[in-house]
């Protein structure tokens, strides 16, 4: 009966919504790709490297100061237009409007992830005493070795809770993928609900699926944080910081 709560639809649509999980997990790929860029740009902020430091500051302000949905609309609509115009001038016969929207989603969320990681890595790196880098150099370690073996593990322990929060927030933000007709969790559940107007059941399914994904993500980060706990140290009082 239309208008009544449909338990059978709730169960069936749960699995329909669940089929959109791979799209939401694009954030994990974006996180892996964005991490080195975020780390390097964070170093430019800490070491106040001319031009790059100013660029990363403006970049972070721009991304953090604009809604994700606006960024999606700009990239989804402008990037194909620019590329199509470029292809036309170069006489390249390729229809850019046939590109899978998952690529535009990947661009948007990668750019967001880089901006978030810049601030996370910057704030975590300055918690490690600069004296530890100097001590590592004094025993013959290169800067790369010192960062890999000493600085990064300690900074990562501090950064992990913030990275976890950022990842969870970005996973939830993938629900905005409907703006690109991306077959993600929200769109799949809402399309299924259109037939019988079972939107209450659909939104419950969306809620449950995101709750499960985000809970598993948080649990995974907790396990990783526990593994890195041996690197957890307190910065010596009065020690010189990176900032």
GIFEN-V417102 format. One record per helix or strand. SS is the DSSP state (H for helix, E for strand). FROM is the first residue (numbers start at 0). LEN is the number of residues. If there is no record, write none. Layout:
<<SS	FROM	LEN> <SS	FROM	LEN>>
This chain:
<<H	6	12> <H	20	4> <H	25	21> <H	51	13> <H	67	22> <H	95	3> <H	100	25> <H	129	9> <H	142	38> <H	184	10> <H	198	29> <H	228	3>>
